Amino acid sequence: MPLIRYKQLDVFAARHGGGNPLGVVIDADGWSDERMQRFAHWTNLVETTFLLPSRAEGADYRARIFTPTKEIPFAGHPTIGSAHAALDAGMVRPDAAGIVWQECGAGVLPIRVEGDGTARELFVQSPKARIVSDASRGGETLSAVLYGVKPGLLPPACVEGGRRWWIAEFADEAALRSWQPDHAAIRALAMATDTLGLCIFARSADGLAVRAFPAGVGIVEDPASGAANGLIAAYIAQRDTSGTLARGYVVSQGREVGHDARIIIRIDGDAVWVGGRTNTIVDGHVDWQDA
């Protein structure tokens, strides 16, 4: 088998090593589902993506997204990282409007390209989100997770758009950063309500501080969650239309797990754009033999 191009990236990073790691196989055409899954299991990253020729009309290329255990239709940092890798590999160039079109399990998504080189920032338009239910659907399970937490302005809600999360606002940033969650209770909530888990946020001087606990897929705490932040932004856009966050803000995430992610949110009407900077950490080749 010929060597295949491979990159390992740091997505949404305020500094090198501060974001969410992603593996990207550039030339995955011809790889079977089993081969992709076995490689994603081996990398043991939160997600690994595989770039392929597009199948949908209007798409420049296709990205398939795998966790170590299964394929998923959409996630924020794999979408941004895949676009970064495709641009660097020369697979695609932005159109006249500065957009590249990426096909994934959630459809064909526009990704806005701003800047060049190490200063380049990419923004994906999140899938349309909807509020599935309020806190009453979480019942005693949600109450157990948030027991003793002083709430913020917006009540907890279950929001869906590409992924499904419970979202809860804390009264202040200090309480959010010092919170010691009951991870077993969050997993029970995720299993009972068919969600990824719980994403919490608090208002800060720059915008929001965010923490995400995707216990539904076996992750204790995610250092940089593009999809979850897109849902938070959509929720704010619907429920806090006149507040200071209504047009967009900057997110700090991951400090509690030794990272330092910087995610930029832009809200344009009912469109939510999630973006930031990506660093290429490893640039090489894969020698992956079938069993």
N, C-alpha and C positions, 0 to 999 in steps of 0.2 A: 504494500500500500504506500502511495506517496505521502510525504509529510504534508500536514494540513496546518494552515496558519491559525494561530491562537493568541488571544490577548487576555490578560487579567487586569481588570480595571478597578478603580476606586471612584465610585459614583456619589455625587452630591457631597463632595469633600471640601470643607473649609481649609483643610491642610492635608498633605499627603498622609494616608493612613487613617484619615478621619471619617471617611464615608463608608459606603456599603460595598463590599467586594463583589465582583461579577466576573465569571469566566465567559469568553465568547469564542466559539469555533467559527472561523470566517467562511470556510469552504465546506459546508456540510451537505452539499448536494450529493445524494447517493447514500447517505447514512440512514440506516433503518431506525425505527422507533426504539427498538431494543438497544441498539448501539448508543443512541443519544442518552437514553436513560442510564445505561451502565456507566458512561463517561461522567454524567452529572452526579451519579452516586460516588464515583471515584474522586471528583474534585472536592466533594463535601462542602461546597459553597451553598449559600442560601438559594441562589439560582445560577444556572448556567444556560446560555442561549446559543442557538445554532442558526446561522444565516444561510438562507436559501433563495433561489429565484422566486419571484412573486408569482402568485396564481390569481390574485384578485385584480380586477381592472382598476387602473390608477395607482397601484402600489409600485414602489421602486424596488422592493425586495421583501422577503418574508423572514420573520424571526419566530422561532419556536422556543418556548421558555420551560425549563425543567428545574424542579427542586431535586434533591437527592432521591426522592421517592415517587414523584409523579409529574406529569406535564400540567401546566396551568395556562389559562387563556391570556392573562394580563397581569402585569405588576409594573410599578413605576420605575424603579431603578434598573431593571433589565431592559425596559423600553428605551430609556435614555442612553444606557451603556451600549446597547446594540447599535443605535444610531451613531454614536461616537465611533465605534469600531468600524462600521460600514463606511463612514466618511473618511477615516484615516486610511482604510484599505483601498480607497478609490472605487468602491462598488457603486457609489451614488454621489450626485452633486445636487445642491439645493436648486429648486426651480426659481423662476424670476421673482417670486414672492418670498424667497428665503425659506422654503418649506421642503422637507423630504417626507415621503409617504411610506409608512412602515405597516406592513400587513402582520397581524398576529391573531390569536384566537378570539380577540374581542372585535375584530374588524380591521379596517384600514384607518390608521390614526395619523394626523398631521403632526410633524415635529418641526418646530421653528428653530432655525439656526441663527445665532447672533454672535458676531465676533469671529476671530480666527485664532489658530494656534492654541497656546496654553490659556488664552483669555476667552476662548469660545465657551458659550453657554447654550444649552439645548433645552427646549421647552416642549413637552407633550401636552396636547389637549386631552384632558381626562375624559373617559367615557361618561355619558350622561348619568347623573346620580339621582336617586330618589330616596326619600325617607320611608323606610319600610314600616317602622313602628316606633312608638315611644317607650319609655322605661317600663310601662306596665307589662309589656310582653316579656321582658327579662325577669319579672317577678322576683321571688325570693332569691333566685340565683344571682341576679344583678345586684340586689340589695346587699347580699353577702360580700360580693366583690368590693363594693363601694362603702362598706360600713365604716362610719367615722370620718368620711371625707366631706369637707365643706365644699358644696358645689359652687360653680361659677354662674355666669349670667344665663347660659343656655342649658336646658335640661338634657339628660342623657337620651340618646336615640340610636336606633339601628339604621344604618345608611348603606345603600347598595349602589355600586357603579363599577363594573369590572370585578370587584371583590365586595364582600359584605363584612362590615365591622360594626361593633358597638363603639360609640363615641361618647366621651364624658368630659365636661369642662370642670377643672379645678378652680378654686377661688383665687389662688395666687401661685406664682412660679416656685417659690420656696417649698410650698407643700407638695407640688408636683415632683420636684427634683429629689425630695427626701422620702417620698412614699415607698413603703416596703409592701409590695402587693402579695396577695395569696395566689400563687401561680396555679395551684390545684383548683381553686375556685374559678379562676379565669378559664381554665381548660373546661371545667364543667359547664360554664356559661356558653363557651364556643360550641361544645358538643350538643347542648340542649337547644340551641337556637340556630344551628347550621351557619355559624359565622367563623371568621378567622380568630376572633378574640376581642380584645379591648384596646382602643387607642385613646389616650388622655391628652388634654392640652390645657395650657394656661396662658393668659395674656402676659406679654413681657414688653420691655422698652422698645425692642426692634420689631415685634410682631407676636409670635407665639413660641413657647417652649412645648415640645411634644415628646411623648414616650409611647411606644407601641409594643403590645404583648400578643403576638400571634400564636397563642397556645394551641389553637385548632390545627395547626400544621407542625406542632412540636417544637416551636422556637420560643425561647424564654423571653428575650427582648430584642427587637430589631433596631439597629443603629440608625437607619435612614429609610423611611417608608414613603415612597412616592405615591403609590395608590391610596394609602391611608390618608396622607395629607391632602390629596385631591378630594377625598370624601369630606374631610373636615372643612375644606374651603367651600365646597358645594353647600354644606350644611349652614355655614356662616352666611353665605350669599343668600340663602333662602330665609334664614331666621333673624339675621342681624343686618338688614339692608342699609341702615343709616349709620352704622358704627364706623370706627376708624379702620377696621379691617375689610370693609366691604369692597374695596378695589384691589386689594392684594397686600402682601406682607412677606416678611422673611421668617423662616422657621429654624430654630436651633434644636437639634435632636442628637442623641447618642452619647452625651457626656457621662451618663450614669453607667455606661458599659465601656468606657475608655475610648470613645470615638468623638468626633466633632463635625457633625454634618451641618451643611448650610443649604437649605432648600428654599427656592424662591417661588412664591405663589402670585399669580396674576389672575384677577377676576374681571372678565369683560362681558358684562351682561350675564347670560346663563352659561358662558364658556369659562371653564377653569383651566389654566395652564400651570403645569408643575415643572420646574426646571432647576438647573444649576450647572455646575462645572464637573467635568470628569477628568481624572488623571489616568494615563496608561502606566501601569506599574511593571507588567511583564509583557514582552512582545517577542513571540517566538513561534515554535511549531509544535504540533502534536504528532506523536508516533503511537497510534492507538490501534492495536490489532484485535480483530474479532476472535472470540474464544474458539 
